[in-house]
Amino acid sequence: RGFLVPGLAAGRPGAVGAVLVSAGLFAATHGGQYDLFDLSFVFALGLIFALCRLHTNSTWLCILLHAAVNGLAAWQFVELAG
């Protein structure tokens, strides 16, 4: 997201294309881990992260949000595993 989103947003794809391509690539990199339903959630997170990158002009918020989502998933795993 550091260079992909702003680079695409400044070019022909524009902001909408940049967000969609970035979210699609984000989901694709997680494709081996999840089924189609869960990948839709990952894609939605990718949309949020890309929008944050566009609006804040920083990758740090994306990194912190990703870490928070991973932390929440780890906490849920521990709670459900008992």
ZIKAKA-V435663 format. One record per residue. N is the residue number from 1. SS is DSSP state (h for helix, s for strand, l for the rest). Layout:
# ZIKAKA-V435663
n=N ss=SS
n=N ss=SS
This chain:
# ZIKAKA-V435663
n=1 ss=l
n=2 ss=l
n=3 ss=l
n=4 ss=h
n=5 ss=h
n=6 ss=h
n=7 ss=h
n=8 ss=h
n=9 ss=h
n=10 ss=h
n=11 ss=l
n=12 ss=l
n=13 ss=l
n=14 ss=h
n=15 ss=h
n=16 ss=h
n=17 ss=h
n=18 ss=h
n=19 ss=h
n=20 ss=h
n=21 ss=h
n=22 ss=h
n=23 ss=h
n=24 ss=h
n=25 ss=h
n=26 ss=h
n=27 ss=h
n=28 ss=h
n=29 ss=h
n=30 ss=l
n=31 ss=l
n=32 ss=l
n=33 ss=l
n=34 ss=l
n=35 ss=l
n=36 ss=h
n=37 ss=h
n=38 ss=h
n=39 ss=h
n=40 ss=h
n=41 ss=h
n=42 ss=h
n=43 ss=h
n=44 ss=h
n=45 ss=h
n=46 ss=h
n=47 ss=h
n=48 ss=h
n=49 ss=h
n=50 ss=h
n=51 ss=h
n=52 ss=h
n=53 ss=h
n=54 ss=h
n=55 ss=h
n=56 ss=h
n=57 ss=l
n=58 ss=l
n=59 ss=l
n=60 ss=h
n=61 ss=h
n=62 ss=h
n=63 ss=h
n=64 ss=h
n=65 ss=h
n=66 ss=h
n=67 ss=h
n=68 ss=h
n=69 ss=h
n=70 ss=h
n=71 ss=h
n=72 ss=h
n=73 ss=h
n=74 ss=h
n=75 ss=h
n=76 ss=h
n=77 ss=h
n=78 ss=h
n=79 ss=h
n=80 ss=h
n=81 ss=h
n=82 ss=l
